[in-house]
Amino acid sequence: MSKIRLALVGLGKIARDQHLPAIAADDRFELVAIVSRNADLEGVAHFTTLADLLASDVAVDAVSLCTPPQPRHPLAHLALAAGKHVMLEKPPGATLSEVEDLRLTAAARGLTLQTTWHSRYAQGVAPARAWLADKAIKAVRIDWREDVRVWHPGQTWIWEAGGLGVFDPGINALSIATAILPRPFFLTGAVLHVPENCQSPIQAELDFVDAAGAPVRAEFDFLQTGPQSWDIAVETDAGVLKLSHGGAKLFIDGELLHEGPDAEYAGLYDAFARLVADAASDVDVSPLRHVADAFLLGRRVVAPAFIE
Ligand code: NAP
């Protein structure tokens, strides 16, 4: 089978840290173009806009969109309209409606659209889902606390409307929770701490209840210094399951059951290649829907200004 000729749009942190190595390691892909306003890559055709690439003679089968969420829909729509398969970094868009528009557009054209949730490919997530499948859930606790100055330096888009603030990492926790918990869960209340000079929250506390009444509590914090926490604990009738390190390690009652090397983006590109081969799509907005619910239902509290 011929290789998927791929263009990557937005050469920022995640593109360099994860996408480029994952693409290079997967021989089903050939990176044929970079679209970036500010950067290029030696040996790869470079364009400043996606429209310029699509008007060029560089042949492209698929586009991987690594920009922030706010400018993503017009780019994705342009790519689909030009007959290209599309991979969307998380979150898949700035609104739910625009992702639905992309889903319908891809389906109408027989193209692949993939909403990526990289944390679901962390090593502990699949075994956690399998272990929880037949357990009675009593309570869930999510702690997602990181230092924004370490992980998102200079990313002003994160503080703007549509940038999600602390939900940018928090949505990763929600992507895992929606994948491993056997029942759906619903928001009952939230508090969003929004710095007085920003449009998006720096901390958030969320209370959900699952379909059988079990409480699910999530706390997201962008001001955590020292040790960072990306943990989910699920209390069940058969013991406590804990996913730590963003899902990389799985413990049952304190005993390490599963861990392995980071292969999140290898997993995403493997899934994308399979979707393209099968002429299928994978569009799941459930983590973004929970974030939208928090913005609908959450109580705003003014927090001190954020100065990077
Ligand atoms: P970033 O370092 O700020 O890079 C984003 C890139 O998008 C920029 O370098 C810019 O590239 C391009 N871009 C196009 N339109 C833009 C606009 N209107 N405003 C700002 N940049 C624009 O951000 P990132 O950390 O790579 O995150 C990008 C996406 O990946 C986000 O949705 C984020 O949630 C997701 N993600 C990030 C991480 C992480 O650890 N950082 C992990 C997983 C997922 P050019 O200058 O090349 O045009």
Residues whose N, C-alpha, C, O or C-beta is under 5 A from the ligand:
A	BS01	NAP	G10 L11 G12 K13 I14 A15 V35 S36 R37 N38 A39 C66 T67 P68 P69 P71 E89 K90 P91 W151 Q155 W157 D168
